[in-house]
């Protein structure tokens, strides 16, 4: 008789790839208005590769990168 190993998965965590302003508010701890303003800045200043759905959504990774870029000398020059 052959033994069979059964694996139970209790939790599955699915990481969000993109988010709207309301979701950005809860993820990054800013207000919905601040998230909206920063997303619009991204549309105007940064590469469009992190934007989805015509700029209505932004990737979580891209928004985090933008927050790190925001306030730097190169950001202040623009």
Beta strands, then each sheet from edge to edge (+ up, - down):
strand 1: 18-19
strand 2: 51-52
strand 3: 57-59
sheet 1: 1+ 3- 2+
end
